[in-house]
Structures are given as structure tokens and as C-alpha cells.
Amino acid sequence: MNGRMVLERFPAGGPRGSWPAEEFAHARRLEGMPAEVVMDLSTDTFLVIVREPVPAEVAA
């Protein structure tokens, strides 16, 4: 395992002015998760990831 967990995937061609991956990551950060957005160039998607393992009580 590479120490990252994908929480959600979003297509790169979202509606103009909309940032669904950033909004999702922001909501996770408000919940205490260290979420960030990265681009997967091979699939042309934005991934919302956490680099640390998610505590069991959050993942359940």
C-alpha cells in the first residue's frame, strides 16, 4: 500500500465554475480528515485522497 486512500473520484470536465472535488475535500477537512485533491492524468479525474490511514471509527 502506498499510504493513500481514495475517498471519491470526480470527472475533470465538471460544469464551469463548479469545483465538486474541492468542495468534497473541504467538507472532509471540516470533519477532521486531512483530505486533498490530486489529478489522475491517466483517467482524467480528480481524486480526493487522504495520505494517512483513516481511523476505524471514521471509516465505519
PDB file of N, CA, C and O in Angstrom, chain B, residues numbered from 101:
ATOM      1  N   MET B 101       0.845  -1.196   0.000  1.00  0.00           N
ATOM      2  CA  MET B 101       0.000   0.000   0.000  1.00  0.00           C
ATOM      3  C   MET B 101       0.879   1.243   0.000  1.00  0.00           C
ATOM      4  O   MET B 101       1.959   1.247   0.590  1.00  0.00           O
ATOM      5  N   ASN B 102       0.418   2.286  -0.657  1.00  0.00           N
ATOM      6  CA  ASN B 102       1.227   3.492  -0.804  1.00  0.00           C
ATOM      7  C   ASN B 102       0.906   4.574   0.217  1.00  0.00           C
ATOM      8  O   ASN B 102       1.403   5.692   0.082  1.00  0.00           O
ATOM      9  N   GLY B 103       0.104   4.292   1.222  1.00  0.00           N
ATOM     10  CA  GLY B 103      -0.206   5.279   2.243  1.00  0.00           C
ATOM     11  C   GLY B 103      -1.256   6.288   1.857  1.00  0.00           C
ATOM     12  O   GLY B 103      -1.416   7.307   2.529  1.00  0.00           O
ATOM     13  N   ARG B 104      -1.987   6.017   0.766  1.00  0.00           N
ATOM     14  CA  ARG B 104      -3.063   6.917   0.346  1.00  0.00           C
ATOM     15  C   ARG B 104      -4.350   6.127   0.192  1.00  0.00           C
ATOM     16  O   ARG B 104      -4.341   4.953  -0.179  1.00  0.00           O
ATOM     17  N   MET B 105      -5.446   6.790   0.482  1.00  0.00           N
ATOM     18  CA  MET B 105      -6.755   6.164   0.313  1.00  0.00           C
ATOM     19  C   MET B 105      -7.626   7.120  -0.498  1.00  0.00           C
ATOM     20  O   MET B 105      -7.744   8.297  -0.156  1.00  0.00           O
ATOM     21  N   VAL B 106      -8.231   6.619  -1.565  1.00  0.00           N
ATOM     22  CA  VAL B 106      -9.107   7.446  -2.398  1.00  0.00           C
ATOM     23  C   VAL B 106     -10.496   7.466  -1.764  1.00  0.00           C
ATOM     24  O   VAL B 106     -11.112   6.418  -1.570  1.00  0.00           O
ATOM     25  N   LEU B 107     -10.978   8.651  -1.446  1.00  0.00           N
ATOM     26  CA  LEU B 107     -12.305   8.808  -0.864  1.00  0.00           C
ATOM     27  C   LEU B 107     -13.381   8.946  -1.932  1.00  0.00           C
ATOM     28  O   LEU B 107     -14.490   8.435  -1.776  1.00  0.00           O
ATOM     29  N   GLU B 108     -13.048   9.641  -3.022  1.00  0.00           N
ATOM     30  CA  GLU B 108     -14.042   9.911  -4.078  1.00  0.00           C
ATOM     31  C   GLU B 108     -13.318  10.296  -5.359  1.00  0.00           C
ATOM     32  O   GLU B 108     -12.191  10.791  -5.322  1.00  0.00           O
ATOM     33  N   ARG B 109     -13.975  10.065  -6.499  1.00  0.00           N
ATOM     34  CA  ARG B 109     -13.457  10.426  -7.824  1.00  0.00           C
ATOM     35  C   ARG B 109     -14.438  11.386  -8.496  1.00  0.00           C
ATOM     36  O   ARG B 109     -15.653  11.233  -8.372  1.00  0.00           O
ATOM     37  N   PHE B 110     -13.899  12.374  -9.207  1.00  0.00           N
ATOM     38  CA  PHE B 110     -14.727  13.347  -9.911  1.00  0.00           C
ATOM     39  C   PHE B 110     -14.173  13.548 -11.317  1.00  0.00           C
ATOM     40  O   PHE B 110     -12.960  13.674 -11.480  1.00  0.00           O
ATOM     41  N   PRO B 111     -15.030  13.582 -12.337  1.00  0.00           N
ATOM     42  CA  PRO B 111     -14.538  13.827 -13.698  1.00  0.00           C
ATOM     43  C   PRO B 111     -13.931  15.221 -13.803  1.00  0.00           C
ATOM     44  O   PRO B 111     -14.392  16.166 -13.164  1.00  0.00           O
ATOM     45  N   ALA B 112     -12.896  15.328 -14.614  1.00  0.00           N
ATOM     46  CA  ALA B 112     -12.207  16.614 -14.763  1.00  0.00           C
ATOM     47  C   ALA B 112     -13.058  17.634 -15.508  1.00  0.00           C
ATOM     48  O   ALA B 112     -12.837  18.834 -15.349  1.00  0.00           O
ATOM     49  N   GLY B 113     -14.007  17.207 -16.302  1.00  0.00           N
ATOM     50  CA  GLY B 113     -14.816  18.127 -17.098  1.00  0.00           C
ATOM     51  C   GLY B 113     -16.083  18.562 -16.413  1.00  0.00           C
ATOM     52  O   GLY B 113     -17.161  18.479 -17.000  1.00  0.00           O
ATOM     53  N   GLY B 114     -15.982  19.024 -15.187  1.00  0.00           N
ATOM     54  CA  GLY B 114     -17.166  19.465 -14.455  1.00  0.00           C
ATOM     55  C   GLY B 114     -17.743  20.748 -15.013  1.00  0.00           C
ATOM     56  O   GLY B 114     -17.124  21.395 -15.857  1.00  0.00           O
ATOM     57  N   PRO B 115     -18.932  21.123 -14.545  1.00  0.00           N
ATOM     58  CA  PRO B 115     -19.568  22.366 -15.015  1.00  0.00           C
ATOM     59  C   PRO B 115     -18.697  23.589 -14.724  1.00  0.00           C
ATOM     60  O   PRO B 115     -17.986  23.632 -13.720  1.00  0.00           O
ATOM     61  N   ARG B 116     -18.762  24.563 -15.599  1.00  0.00           N
ATOM     62  CA  ARG B 116     -17.980  25.786 -15.431  1.00  0.00           C
ATOM     63  C   ARG B 116     -18.320  26.456 -14.100  1.00  0.00           C
ATOM     64  O   ARG B 116     -19.490  26.628 -13.757  1.00  0.00           O
ATOM     65  N   GLY B 117     -17.283  26.827 -13.365  1.00  0.00           N
ATOM     66  CA  GLY B 117     -17.476  27.483 -12.081  1.00  0.00           C
ATOM     67  C   GLY B 117     -17.756  26.524 -10.934  1.00  0.00           C
ATOM     68  O   GLY B 117     -17.938  26.958  -9.797  1.00  0.00           O
ATOM     69  N   SER B 118     -17.794  25.233 -11.216  1.00  0.00           N
ATOM     70  CA  SER B 118     -18.054  24.240 -10.181  1.00  0.00           C
ATOM     71  C   SER B 118     -16.763  23.493  -9.858  1.00  0.00           C
ATOM     72  O   SER B 118     -16.013  23.124 -10.762  1.00  0.00           O
ATOM     73  N   TRP B 119     -16.510  23.277  -8.598  1.00  0.00           N
ATOM     74  CA  TRP B 119     -15.327  22.563  -8.152  1.00  0.00           C
ATOM     75  C   TRP B 119     -15.754  21.452  -7.194  1.00  0.00           C
ATOM     76  O   TRP B 119     -15.439  21.525  -6.006  1.00  0.00           O
ATOM     77  N   PRO B 120     -16.465  20.422  -7.677  1.00  0.00           N
ATOM     78  CA  PRO B 120     -17.006  19.400  -6.775  1.00  0.00           C
ATOM     79  C   PRO B 120     -15.944  18.648  -5.974  1.00  0.00           C
ATOM     80  O   PRO B 120     -16.185  18.302  -4.817  1.00  0.00           O
ATOM     81  N   ALA B 121     -14.788  18.390  -6.556  1.00  0.00           N
ATOM     82  CA  ALA B 121     -13.740  17.686  -5.812  1.00  0.00           C
ATOM     83  C   ALA B 121     -13.230  18.551  -4.663  1.00  0.00           C
ATOM     84  O   ALA B 121     -13.036  18.057  -3.552  1.00  0.00           O
ATOM     85  N   GLU B 122     -13.012  19.838  -4.926  1.00  0.00           N
ATOM     86  CA  GLU B 122     -12.552  20.754  -3.875  1.00  0.00           C
ATOM     87  C   GLU B 122     -13.606  20.914  -2.777  1.00  0.00           C
ATOM     88  O   GLU B 122     -13.274  20.968  -1.593  1.00  0.00           O
ATOM     89  N   GLU B 123     -14.866  20.989  -3.175  1.00  0.00           N
ATOM     90  CA  GLU B 123     -15.944  21.121  -2.193  1.00  0.00           C
ATOM     91  C   GLU B 123     -16.041  19.870  -1.320  1.00  0.00           C
ATOM     92  O   GLU B 123     -16.228  19.971  -0.108  1.00  0.00           O
ATOM     93  N   PHE B 124     -15.915  18.690  -1.934  1.00  0.00           N
ATOM     94  CA  PHE B 124     -15.959  17.442  -1.182  1.00  0.00           C
ATOM     95  C   PHE B 124     -14.782  17.361  -0.217  1.00  0.00           C
ATOM     96  O   PHE B 124     -14.953  16.991   0.945  1.00  0.00           O
ATOM     97  N   ALA B 125     -13.581  17.706  -0.697  1.00  0.00           N
ATOM     98  CA  ALA B 125     -12.395  17.677   0.162  1.00  0.00           C
ATOM     99  C   ALA B 125     -12.532  18.661   1.318  1.00  0.00           C
ATOM    100  O   ALA B 125     -12.154  18.352   2.448  1.00  0.00           O
ATOM    101  N   HIS B 126     -13.065  19.833   1.041  1.00  0.00           N
ATOM    102  CA  HIS B 126     -13.270  20.840   2.098  1.00  0.00           C
ATOM    103  C   HIS B 126     -14.209  20.309   3.184  1.00  0.00           C
ATOM    104  O   HIS B 126     -13.951  20.482   4.375  1.00  0.00           O
ATOM    105  N   ALA B 127     -15.292  19.666   2.766  1.00  0.00           N
ATOM    106  CA  ALA B 127     -16.244  19.099   3.734  1.00  0.00           C
ATOM    107  C   ALA B 127     -15.573  18.024   4.582  1.00  0.00           C
ATOM    108  O   ALA B 127     -15.837  17.930   5.781  1.00  0.00           O
ATOM    109  N   ARG B 128     -14.704  17.209   3.973  1.00  0.00           N
ATOM    110  CA  ARG B 128     -13.994  16.173   4.741  1.00  0.00           C
ATOM    111  C   ARG B 128     -13.022  16.809   5.726  1.00  0.00           C
ATOM    112  O   ARG B 128     -12.861  16.320   6.845  1.00  0.00           O
ATOM    113  N   ARG B 129     -12.363  17.914   5.309  1.00  0.00           N
ATOM    114  CA  ARG B 129     -11.445  18.591   6.231  1.00  0.00           C
ATOM    115  C   ARG B 129     -12.196  19.174   7.417  1.00  0.00           C
ATOM    116  O   ARG B 129     -11.679  19.177   8.534  1.00  0.00           O
ATOM    117  N   LEU B 130     -13.407  19.668   7.191  1.00  0.00           N
ATOM    118  CA  LEU B 130     -14.216  20.167   8.298  1.00  0.00           C
ATOM    119  C   LEU B 130     -14.570  19.053   9.280  1.00  0.00           C
ATOM    120  O   LEU B 130     -14.813  19.312  10.459  1.00  0.00           O
ATOM    121  N   GLU B 131     -14.599  17.814   8.791  1.00  0.00           N
ATOM    122  CA  GLU B 131     -14.854  16.644   9.638  1.00  0.00           C
ATOM    123  C   GLU B 131     -13.584  16.132  10.312  1.00  0.00           C
ATOM    124  O   GLU B 131     -13.636  15.185  11.095  1.00  0.00           O
ATOM    125  N   GLY B 132     -12.452  16.750  10.013  1.00  0.00           N
ATOM    126  CA  GLY B 132     -11.200  16.357  10.642  1.00  0.00           C
ATOM    127  C   GLY B 132     -10.316  15.443   9.815  1.00  0.00           C
ATOM    128  O   GLY B 132      -9.268  15.011  10.296  1.00  0.00           O
ATOM    129  N   MET B 133     -10.705  15.137   8.594  1.00  0.00           N
ATOM    130  CA  MET B 133      -9.873  14.305   7.719  1.00  0.00           C
ATOM    131  C   MET B 133      -8.900  15.191   6.950  1.00  0.00           C
ATOM    132  O   MET B 133      -9.285  16.265   6.488  1.00  0.00           O
ATOM    133  N   PRO B 134      -7.663  14.767   6.805  1.00  0.00           N
ATOM    134  CA  PRO B 134      -6.694  15.555   6.038  1.00  0.00           C
ATOM    135  C   PRO B 134      -6.839  15.305   4.529  1.00  0.00           C
ATOM    136  O   PRO B 134      -5.903  14.834   3.883  1.00  0.00           O
ATOM    137  N   ALA B 135      -7.996  15.619   3.983  1.00  0.00           N
ATOM    138  CA  ALA B 135      -8.296  15.336   2.574  1.00  0.00           C
ATOM    139  C   ALA B 135      -7.644  16.361   1.659  1.00  0.00           C
ATOM    140  O   ALA B 135      -7.530  17.541   1.990  1.00  0.00           O
ATOM    141  N   GLU B 136      -7.219  15.873   0.493  1.00  0.00           N
ATOM    142  CA  GLU B 136      -6.660  16.761  -0.528  1.00  0.00           C
ATOM    143  C   GLU B 136      -7.057  16.257  -1.903  1.00  0.00           C
ATOM    144  O   GLU B 136      -7.431  15.096  -2.068  1.00  0.00           O
ATOM    145  N   VAL B 137      -6.972  17.134  -2.878  1.00  0.00           N
ATOM    146  CA  VAL B 137      -7.347  16.800  -4.252  1.00  0.00           C
ATOM    147  C   VAL B 137      -6.084  16.629  -5.081  1.00  0.00           C
ATOM    148  O   VAL B 137      -5.182  17.465  -5.043  1.00  0.00           O
ATOM    149  N   VAL B 138      -6.032  15.529  -5.833  1.00  0.00           N
ATOM    150  CA  VAL B 138      -4.942  15.285  -6.771  1.00  0.00           C
ATOM    151  C   VAL B 138      -5.549  14.935  -8.119  1.00  0.00           C
ATOM    152  O   VAL B 138      -6.702  14.511  -8.198  1.00  0.00           O
ATOM    153  N   MET B 139      -4.773  15.111  -9.172  1.00  0.00           N
ATOM    154  CA  MET B 139      -5.237  14.804 -10.520  1.00  0.00           C
ATOM    155  C   MET B 139      -4.654  13.469 -10.962  1.00  0.00           C
ATOM    156  O   MET B 139      -3.447  13.249 -10.860  1.00  0.00           O
ATOM    157  N   ASP B 140      -5.507  12.584 -11.452  1.00  0.00           N
ATOM    158  CA  ASP B 140      -5.063  11.327 -12.056  1.00  0.00           C
ATOM    159  C   ASP B 140      -5.089  11.546 -13.561  1.00  0.00           C
ATOM    160  O   ASP B 140      -6.146  11.469 -14.187  1.00  0.00           O
ATOM    161  N   LEU B 141      -3.938  11.817 -14.135  1.00  0.00           N
ATOM    162  CA  LEU B 141      -3.859  12.146 -15.561  1.00  0.00           C
ATOM    163  C   LEU B 141      -4.248  10.983 -16.457  1.00  0.00           C
ATOM    164  O   LEU B 141      -4.796  11.195 -17.539  1.00  0.00           O
ATOM    165  N   SER B 142      -3.973   9.752 -16.022  1.00  0.00           N
ATOM    166  CA  SER B 142      -4.275   8.607 -16.878  1.00  0.00           C
ATOM    167  C   SER B 142      -5.773   8.394 -17.067  1.00  0.00           C
ATOM    168  O   SER B 142      -6.193   7.853 -18.090  1.00  0.00           O
ATOM    169  N   THR B 143      -6.592   8.816 -16.088  1.00  0.00           N
ATOM    170  CA  THR B 143      -8.044   8.658 -16.202  1.00  0.00           C
ATOM    171  C   THR B 143      -8.775   9.987 -16.344  1.00  0.00           C
ATOM    172  O   THR B 143     -10.000  10.005 -16.466  1.00  0.00           O
ATOM    173  N   ASP B 144      -8.036  11.108 -16.330  1.00  0.00           N
ATOM    174  CA  ASP B 144      -8.610  12.450 -16.433  1.00  0.00           C
ATOM    175  C   ASP B 144      -9.666  12.686 -15.363  1.00  0.00           C
ATOM    176  O   ASP B 144     -10.761  13.173 -15.644  1.00  0.00           O
ATOM    177  N   THR B 145      -9.316  12.331 -14.126  1.00  0.00           N
ATOM    178  CA  THR B 145     -10.221  12.533 -12.992  1.00  0.00           C
ATOM    179  C   THR B 145      -9.475  13.198 -11.844  1.00  0.00           C
ATOM    180  O   THR B 145      -8.258  13.074 -11.707  1.00  0.00           O
ATOM    181  N   PHE B 146     -10.238  13.901 -11.031  1.00  0.00           N
ATOM    182  CA  PHE B 146      -9.716  14.423  -9.782  1.00  0.00           C
ATOM    183  C   PHE B 146     -10.027  13.399  -8.702  1.00  0.00           C
ATOM    184  O   PHE B 146     -11.143  12.883  -8.632  1.00  0.00           O
ATOM    185  N   LEU B 147      -9.042  13.103  -7.859  1.00  0.00           N
ATOM    186  CA  LEU B 147      -9.221  12.176  -6.755  1.00  0.00           C
ATOM    187  C   LEU B 147      -9.140  12.943  -5.451  1.00  0.00           C
ATOM    188  O   LEU B 147      -8.254  13.778  -5.272  1.00  0.00           O
ATOM    189  N   VAL B 148     -10.048  12.667  -4.549  1.00  0.00           N
ATOM    190  CA  VAL B 148      -9.953  13.204  -3.196  1.00  0.00           C
ATOM    191  C   VAL B 148      -9.339  12.097  -2.364  1.00  0.00           C
ATOM    192  O   VAL B 148      -9.904  11.011  -2.236  1.00  0.00           O
ATOM    193  N   ILE B 149      -8.169  12.387  -1.796  1.00  0.00           N
ATOM    194  CA  ILE B 149      -7.430  11.361  -1.067  1.00  0.00           C
ATOM    195  C   ILE B 149      -7.100  11.816   0.346  1.00  0.00           C
ATOM    196  O   ILE B 149      -7.154  13.004   0.665  1.00  0.00           O
ATOM    197  N   VAL B 150      -6.759  10.848   1.180  1.00  0.00           N
ATOM    198  CA  VAL B 150      -6.108  11.115   2.462  1.00  0.00           C
ATOM    199  C   VAL B 150      -4.810  10.323   2.434  1.00  0.00           C
ATOM    200  O   VAL B 150      -4.791   9.170   2.003  1.00  0.00           O
ATOM    201  N   ARG B 151      -3.742  10.928   2.885  1.00  0.00           N
ATOM    202  CA  ARG B 151      -2.429  10.285   2.857  1.00  0.00           C
ATOM    203  C   ARG B 151      -2.191   9.406   4.075  1.00  0.00           C
ATOM    204  O   ARG B 151      -1.322   8.535   4.037  1.00  0.00           O
ATOM    205  N   GLU B 152      -2.927   9.609   5.138  1.00  0.00           N
ATOM    206  CA  GLU B 152      -2.772   8.821   6.356  1.00  0.00           C
ATOM    207  C   GLU B 152      -3.900   7.815   6.436  1.00  0.00           C
ATOM    208  O   GLU B 152      -4.964   8.031   5.857  1.00  0.00           O
ATOM    209  N   PRO B 153      -3.687   6.716   7.146  1.00  0.00           N
ATOM    210  CA  PRO B 153      -4.794   5.774   7.352  1.00  0.00           C
ATOM    211  C   PRO B 153      -5.953   6.467   8.072  1.00  0.00           C
ATOM    212  O   PRO B 153      -5.740   7.278   8.974  1.00  0.00           O
ATOM    213  N   VAL B 154      -7.162   6.143   7.669  1.00  0.00           N
ATOM    214  CA  VAL B 154      -8.354   6.710   8.288  1.00  0.00           C
ATOM    215  C   VAL B 154      -8.641   5.927   9.565  1.00  0.00           C
ATOM    216  O   VAL B 154      -8.672   4.697   9.524  1.00  0.00           O
ATOM    217  N   PRO B 155      -8.852   6.599  10.701  1.00  0.00           N
ATOM    218  CA  PRO B 155      -9.180   5.881  11.929  1.00  0.00           C
ATOM    219  C   PRO B 155     -10.427   5.014  11.753  1.00  0.00           C
ATOM    220  O   PRO B 155     -11.339   5.382  11.014  1.00  0.00           O
ATOM    221  N   ALA B 156     -10.467   3.882  12.420  1.00  0.00           N
ATOM    222  CA  ALA B 156     -11.544   2.913  12.270  1.00  0.00           C
ATOM    223  C   ALA B 156     -12.912   3.530  12.550  1.00  0.00           C
ATOM    224  O   ALA B 156     -13.876   3.203  11.858  1.00  0.00           O
ATOM    225  N   GLU B 157     -13.022   4.409  13.540  1.00  0.00           N
ATOM    226  CA  GLU B 157     -14.326   4.975  13.872  1.00  0.00           C
ATOM    227  C   GLU B 157     -14.834   5.917  12.784  1.00  0.00           C
ATOM    228  O   GLU B 157     -16.045   6.110  12.672  1.00  0.00           O
ATOM    229  N   VAL B 158     -13.949   6.511  11.975  1.00  0.00           N
ATOM    230  CA  VAL B 158     -14.370   7.387  10.890  1.00  0.00           C
ATOM    231  C   VAL B 158     -14.774   6.553   9.678  1.00  0.00           C
ATOM    232  O   VAL B 158     -15.746   6.884   8.999  1.00  0.00           O
ATOM    233  N   ALA B 159     -14.035   5.466   9.398  1.00  0.00           N
ATOM    234  CA  ALA B 159     -14.285   4.652   8.223  1.00  0.00           C
ATOM    235  C   ALA B 159     -15.546   3.812   8.360  1.00  0.00           C
ATOM    236  O   ALA B 159     -16.124   3.414   7.349  1.00  0.00           O
ATOM    237  N   ALA B 160     -15.979   3.538   9.556  1.00  0.00           N
ATOM    238  CA  ALA B 160     -17.158   2.668   9.755  1.00  0.00           C
ATOM    239  C   ALA B 160     -18.448   3.374   9.494  1.00  0.00           C
ATOM    240  O   ALA B 160     -19.516   2.775   9.619  1.00  0.00           O
TER     241      ALA B 160
END
